Amino acid sequence: MIIDINFIGLIIASIMASAVPLILASCGELITERSGVLNLGVEGMMIIGLFQVSH
């Protein structure tokens, strides 16, 4: 397969789309931790978010 600019663009777009739930969950956990509340379910929320993006 010849790697051209369109292929690289598609790979970057898929990586960014897959990373959005992880970034949002991390930002939410950061805000929660800074407020002093312990959130033990953030890993589960990240996994569910990643499954939703991939399907």
N, CA, C and O of each residue as an XYZ file, in Angstrom:
220
protein
N       0.844     -1.176      0.000
C       0.000      0.000      0.000
C       0.890      1.240      0.000
O       1.893      1.307      0.711
N       0.510      2.195     -0.793
C       1.238      3.457     -0.861
C       0.651      4.399      0.185
O      -0.555      4.643      0.213
N       1.518      4.919      1.036
C       1.073      5.846      2.076
C       1.100      7.255      1.497
O       2.158      7.776      1.144
N      -0.072      7.858      1.407
C      -0.159      9.223      0.912
C      -0.767     10.112      1.988
O      -1.037      9.653      3.098
N      -0.977     11.356      1.670
C      -1.462     12.330      2.644
C      -2.879     12.013      3.114
O      -3.222     12.304      4.260
N      -3.707     11.423      2.256
C      -5.067     11.074      2.663
C      -5.061      9.964      3.703
O      -5.840      9.998      4.656
N      -4.190      8.983      3.526
C      -4.085      7.877      4.475
C      -3.613      8.379      5.837
O      -4.148      7.979      6.871
N      -2.622      9.247      5.835
C      -2.113      9.808      7.089
C      -3.193     10.646      7.765
O      -3.334     10.602      8.987
N      -3.954     11.406      6.987
C      -5.047     12.196      7.551
C      -6.120     11.335      8.184
O      -6.648     11.681      9.241
N      -6.451     10.213      7.549
C      -7.442      9.299      8.125
C      -6.946      8.680      9.423
O      -7.722      8.517     10.365
N      -5.688      8.340      9.483
C      -5.131      7.759     10.711
C      -5.166      8.780     11.842
O      -5.552      8.450     12.963
N      -4.768     10.006     11.557
C      -4.785     11.046     12.585
C      -6.208     11.325     13.047
O      -6.438     11.512     14.242
N      -7.161     11.358     12.133
C      -8.562     11.594     12.499
C      -9.103     10.466     13.364
O      -9.839     10.730     14.314
N      -8.762      9.229     13.066
C      -9.257      8.113     13.877
C      -8.623      8.111     15.266
O      -9.283      7.767     16.247
N      -7.367      8.487     15.354
C      -6.714      8.582     16.667
C      -7.371      9.676     17.499
O      -7.623      9.482     18.689
N      -7.649     10.816     16.891
C      -8.279     11.912     17.626
C      -9.688     11.539     18.070
O     -10.090     11.873     19.184
N     -10.441     10.853     17.216
C     -11.800     10.449     17.578
C     -11.783      9.426     18.708
O     -12.671      9.436     19.561
N     -10.807      8.563     18.726
C     -10.715      7.563     19.785
C     -10.242      8.170     21.100
O     -10.540      7.635     22.168
N      -9.520      9.264     21.039
C      -8.961      9.867     22.242
C      -9.929     10.798     22.960
O      -9.707     11.124     24.126
N     -10.984     11.230     22.305
C     -11.901     12.206     22.902
C     -12.521     11.713     24.215
O     -12.505     12.469     25.186
N     -13.066     10.492     24.307
C     -13.634     10.067     25.595
C     -12.603     10.000     26.713
O     -12.911     10.322     27.861
N     -11.398      9.589     26.393
C     -10.344      9.527     27.399
C      -9.980     10.923     27.889
O      -9.766     11.128     29.084
N      -9.911     11.869     26.982
C      -9.589     13.249     27.352
C     -10.703     13.856     28.194
O     -10.428     14.516     29.196
N     -11.959     13.643     27.801
C     -13.082     14.200     28.563
C     -13.176     13.585     29.956
O     -13.412     14.298     30.931
N     -12.994     12.276     30.059
C     -13.036     11.628     31.372
C     -11.883     12.102     32.244
O     -12.054     12.292     33.448
N     -10.730     12.291     31.659
C      -9.576     12.774     32.425
C      -9.803     14.197     32.925
O      -9.461     14.518     34.063
N     -10.374     15.045     32.082
C     -10.677     16.419     32.513
C     -11.725     16.431     33.618
O     -11.611     17.196     34.576
N     -12.738     15.594     33.490
C     -13.757     15.503     34.534
C     -13.190     14.994     35.843
O     -13.548     15.494     36.910
N     -12.316     14.013     35.777
C     -11.688     13.485     36.993
C     -10.768     14.519     37.622
O     -10.688     14.611     38.847
N     -10.081     15.291     36.809
C      -9.216     16.343     37.336
C     -10.026     17.372     38.116
O      -9.628     17.782     39.206
N     -11.155     17.784     37.562
C     -12.015     18.753     38.251
C     -12.577     18.156     39.533
O     -12.637     18.831     40.561
N     -12.991     16.889     39.475
C     -13.548     16.231     40.655
C     -12.504     16.091     41.754
O     -12.795     16.367     42.918
N     -11.312     15.673     41.410
C     -10.256     15.502     42.405
C      -9.843     16.838     43.016
O      -9.555     16.911     44.211
N      -9.813     17.884     42.212
C      -9.421     19.189     42.753
C     -10.478     19.758     43.691
O     -10.172     20.596     44.539
N     -11.723     19.305     43.540
C     -12.771     19.771     44.450
C     -12.788     18.978     45.747
O     -13.486     19.352     46.690
N     -12.030     17.887     45.809
C     -11.925     17.122     47.046
C     -12.811     15.894     47.095
O     -12.877     15.237     48.135
N     -13.487     15.562     46.028
C     -14.374     14.398     45.990
C     -13.630     13.242     45.327
O     -13.006     13.414     44.280
N     -13.702     12.067     45.946
C     -13.034     10.890     45.390
C     -13.994     10.166     44.457
O     -15.074      9.749     44.875
N     -13.608     10.017     43.202
C     -14.434      9.347     42.204
C     -13.742      8.052     41.811
O     -12.728      8.078     41.114
N     -14.282      6.919     42.251
C     -13.669      5.626     41.968
C     -14.153      5.021     40.662
O     -13.591      4.019     40.219
N     -15.169      5.587     40.028
C     -15.747      4.992     38.834
C     -15.240      5.563     37.523
O     -15.782      5.254     36.462
N     -14.201      6.398     37.581
C     -13.761      7.055     36.346
C     -13.168      6.063     35.349
O     -13.307      6.265     34.142
N     -12.515      5.004     35.812
C     -11.959      4.023     34.878
C     -13.067      3.320     34.111
O     -12.940      3.084     32.910
N     -14.152      2.985     34.797
C     -15.292      2.367     34.125
C     -15.934      3.297     33.119
O     -16.335      2.870     32.036
N     -16.032      4.583     33.475
C     -16.589      5.552     32.534
C     -15.704      5.691     31.300
O     -16.211      5.847     30.189
N     -14.392      5.636     31.483
C     -13.478      5.709     30.340
C     -13.646      4.501     29.430
O     -13.672      4.641     28.207
N     -13.760      3.324     30.016
C     -13.911      2.103     29.216
C     -15.222      2.130     28.440
O     -15.241      1.805     27.253
N     -16.318      2.511     29.091
C     -17.611      2.582     28.409
C     -17.565      3.626     27.292
O     -18.092      3.390     26.205
N     -16.946      4.765     27.549
C     -16.819      5.791     26.515
C     -16.004      5.323     25.323
O     -16.337      5.626     24.177
N     -14.936      4.586     25.591
C     -14.121      4.069     24.492
C     -14.878      3.032     23.682
O     -14.749      2.989     22.458
N     -15.678      2.183     24.353
C     -16.491      1.209     23.625
C     -17.543      1.905     22.766
O     -17.815      1.468     21.648
N     -18.136      2.983     23.277
C     -19.157      3.693     22.518
C     -18.567      4.344     21.266
O     -19.216      4.376     20.221
N     -17.360      4.852     21.366
C     -16.734      5.476     20.196
C     -16.362      4.429     19.162
O     -16.484      4.670     17.961
N     -15.909      3.270     19.617
C     -15.430      2.266     18.668
C     -16.560      1.532     17.958
O     -16.313      0.887     16.938
N     -17.779      1.604     18.454
C     -18.887      0.881     17.806
C     -19.818      1.831     17.169
O     -20.812      1.415     16.574
